Amino acid sequence: MAKIKLSLPSVLDISKKINKNNLLPVYYFFGEESYSLDIGLKAVEKVVQPFISSDFDKETFYGENKTLSEVLDFASAFPFGSEKKFIIFKEFEKVKDKKNLESYLKSPPDFTVMVLIHNGTINGFKTEPFPTLIEKKFIFAAKELKGENLLNWVINYCESSGKYLSKENAQLLIDIVGDNRNLIESQLEKIFTFVGERKEIRIDDINSLSTELKEFNIFDLQNAIGKKDKAAAIKVAYKLLDQGDEPTFIIYMLTRYFTGLSRITELRDKKLPEQVAAGIVGTHPFYYKEYLRARTIYSDRDLYRASEALLKADLSIKTTSTDNKSVITLLLTEILN
């Protein structure tokens, strides 16, 4: 069944394909990515809404206080005065009698569209109603966007709002805010208000508003490390942890930072334009000058020691129960001593 799980369509695909002529009777959305779940629900709701002429034909239920049998009875009854009924069943993960959905799925009424929202993952697809959901192609996964896909989403989101955000600035925003799309969208809306009628979102816009989101960001930590300021680095690192940043994220970003530093000499010898060199290093051109400055402070031996310390910290996080601040403190001590 693992292969079936991997082949499940994404909730986000629905908004690209759904229309009044291809509405499904049931949409089962599941996953931990709440943003995708919301987008999928809104996409279905937008298409169904013209079919609804009575408020009695649109209902929202919650798994904590409604049984599946009660909801299915409502779904099977004819609409009061609309062409269709629209049912939203949230917190479906809390429903205990999920297996009872199987018989409904095999012959759902054509006058009802029902969206089931399952927050979280599914532990196995062998038990009903999941085999039937898969067979009928009623189930969709809320998959997290990562890497290039997330980057493209940020750029496209800006374009849909009439704004231009370069790839470099989009990556900077993600590095500062993180990969939570609700948080990214919230920050972008602030930026849209801040820039007003101006179409282009510049790096200054991102930096000026990022301070409202977090007192410190990962670039503050890199800057302190680049100057070999141990006290400042530990202070910023503790703030990042207190703000909710994971130690794995800090270690990953510092690994990327030192990998970039190790390439500075080669790139400088080639006399590449800073815009090109920054892309190769993996940083924004705005921060590239800090890399150049840091490379004059860090010898090859320092870089090797830092790589060993980062590997050690990564293994410690994954294989021991050492608390996060102790791991990060030891990491910075080994890098900066």
N, C-alpha and C positions, 0 to 999 in steps of 0.2 A: 504493500500500500504506500510505501514511501514515495515511489515514483508518481503515484496519483496525486499525492500531496503537493509535490513540486510542480505539477502541471496545472494546478488550479489557477484560474484567471484572477487578475488583480481587480480589486474594487474600483480602482482609478480608471480602468478600461471602460467602465460602464458609461461614464460621462461622454466618452468619445463616440459611442455606438448607439446609445439608447434613443428611441423615438416612439411615437404613439403607435407605430405599426409593429414594433417588436417587443412590447412590454411582456415580461414574464409574470406568471401568477405569484411566484415566490422568489424573494432574494434573501439568501442567507449570507450575511456579512460577518466575518470573524477576523480577529487579530488584535494586536496590542497598539497599533498605530491609530489613535483616536481621530487624528486629522483625516485620514483616508476613509474611516467609517463615516464621518460627518459628510465628506464630499460625496460619497456613494449614495447616502440617504437623500441628500439635497438633489442629486441628479435624478433619482427616481421620482421624488416628490414633485419636481418641476414638470415632468412629463405627465404625471397622473393628475395633477391639480385641475386641468381643464375638464376632466371627466367628473369632477366632484361639484355638485350644485347644492348639496345639503351638508350642514355641519355634522349631522348624525351619521354620515357615511365615512367619516374620518376619525379614527380613534388611535390613541397611543396607550399602550399597556406596558407594565413593568414586571419582569419575572419574579420579583420578590413578593408581589401581592396579587398575582393573577395566575391561575393554573392554565396550562396549555389547552385543556378541554374547553374552558370557558371562552378562550380567545378563538378557538377553531369553530365553536358554535356560532359566534358572532360573524366570523369570516364566511360561514356557509349560508347565512341568512341573506335574502335578497336585499339590495340597497333600498333605502327609504324613498329616494327620488332622484338619485344620481345614476349615471351610466355605470359607474364602478364604485366599489368601496376601497378605501385605503387604510391599511392597518400597519402601524409601527409597533413592533414588540421589542422593547429594549431590555437589556440585562438578561438576555436569553440564556446565558451561561448559568443563571440561578434556577432555571426551570428543571424540575426533577423528573418529569415524565416526558422527556424529549422523544422517546421511542414512539409515542402516540402520534407524532407528526407524520410518520411513514404513510399511513393510510390516506391522509389528506393530500400528501405530495403526489400520490399515484393518480388522483383525479381531482385536482383543485378546480373550484368554480371559476369560470372565465370572467365573472363580474367583480372579482376581488384581486387586489394586488397587496401582498403582505411582505413587509421587510422585517427580517429577524436580525437583531443586532447582538452578536456574541462577543463580549469584551474579553480578549485573551486568546491563547492558543487552544487547540483541540488535541487532546491526548488519545490519538488513535482514531482511525476512520472506519473501523470494522463494524462498529455497533450502529444500528439504526438510530437516527434517520440519515446518517452521513453517507452510506452507500447509495441510497436513493437520491439524495441531494446531488451527489456527484454524477450519477447516471442521468439525471434530468438537467444537469448543468445549471442548477439553481444556487450553487455555492461559490463565494468569491472571497479571496484573502486580502486583508488590509496589510500590504507589504510595506515595510519601511524603505524609503528612498535613501540611497547611500551614494557617495562618490559623484561620478559624472551625472547620474540621474537626478540627484538632489540639486546639483549645480544648475542643470538645465531647467529644473522646476522653478528655482529662484529667479532666473533670468526671464522665463516665460511669464511668471507671476507679475513681474514688473512691467513687461510688455503689455499684458492685458490691462494694466492700469495706466497705460500711456507713458511709461517711464523707461529710460534706458539705463541698464546696469551692466557694466563690462564683466567679462568672465573673471578677471583678477579681483574686482571689487566684490563680486558675488562670493568668491571663495573666501575673501577676507571676512565678509559678514558671517558666513557659516563658521569660520574658525573662531570668531568672537562669540557668537550667539549659541553655537552648537547645532545639532541636526534635528532638533525638535521643530517640526514645521509650524505648529501653533505659535511657538515663540518667535520663529523667523517672521511669520506673517504679521504678528503684532508689532515687531520692530520695524518692518517695512512700512506699515501703515503710519507709524510715527515719522518715519523718514519722508514719506509722501507729503505729509502735512508740513513738515519742516521745509522742504524744498519748494513747496507751492507750485507755481506754474512752470518752473524750470523742469525740462524733460530729463536731463542727465543727472544721475545720482553719483556724486563724487566721493572720493575717499574721506574728505573732511566731513561730509554728511554722516558717514558711517561712524567715524571716530567720535564726533561730537555727541551722538545719541547713544553710543555703546556704553558710555559712562553712566547713563541713566538705568541701564539694564543690570550692570554689575559694577561693583566698586573697582574690581581689577579684572583683567583678562589675561589670556595666556601670553600675549605679546609683552605685557608688563613683566612677566616672569622671565621671558627670553631676554628682555632688555637688561634686567638685573644680572642675569647669569652672564650675558655678553660683557658686562663691565666687571665681572668677578666680584660683585657686591653680595657677599654671603648673607648678611643680615637682611638686606632688602629682599633677596630671593626667597629666604625662608618665610618672611612676613607675607609676601605675595602668595606663595604656595599655600600657606595656611588659610589665607582668605579664600583662595580658589576652592579648597576642600570644604571650608565652611559654607561656601555659596552653593555647594552641591556638585562641583566638578569631580569626576571619578579619577582616581590615581592612574588608572590605565590610560585615560585621555591625556593626562599630564605627561606621562612617560612616552606615549606615542608622539606627542607634539615636540617634546625635547629630543627624541630620537631623530625626528625629521629635521629639527633645527641643527643638530650637530652633523647630520649627514650633509646638510647644505653647507655648513661651515667647511667641511672637509673638501669641498669642490671649489672653494673660492680662489685658491691659488691658481688652479688650472684655468679657470674662467678669466681671471685677471690677466694671466699671461697671454691668453688668446685675444685680449682687448675687445671683448664682445660688448655691445651696447647694454646698458644697465637693464633695460626692459627685457631683453633676451636672457641675460644672465640671471635675472630674478626668477624668470619662469623655469629655468633649468634647476636652480637651487630649490625652488618650491616655495617662494615667498612673494609678497606683493612688492612691486618696485619701490613703493614708499618706504619699506623696511629694509631694502637691500643695503643702504648705506650703513645700517647698524651691523649687518653681517660683515661688511668690509672692515669696520672698526673692530669688531670682536675677533676677526681672524688675525689681527696684529697682536692681540693679547694671548690667544690660544696657540700654543705650539702643536706640532704633530703628536708629540707625546701626550699633551693635555687632551687632545681629541681622542686618542686611543684609550686613555684612562676613562674619559667620559662614556665611551661606547661600552666599556666593560661594566661601569657602574649602572648604566641603563639596562643592560642585559640582566644583571644581578637583581635590580629592582623589579623588573618584569617577572622574573621567576619567583621572587618573594611574594608578589601580589597573588600569583596564580597557584602557588603551592604551600603557602604558610598562612597562619592566622594573625600575623603581625599587623598591628593597627596602621591605618593609612598614613597618619602623620609621622610615625616612626620610620616607615619605609621611605617617604619623601625626604625626611630630614637626613637620613643616612645617605640617600642618593645625592642630595645637594652638597653634603659635607664631602663626599668622595670626589665630586666633580670640582669643587671650588677650593679645596685645601691644597 
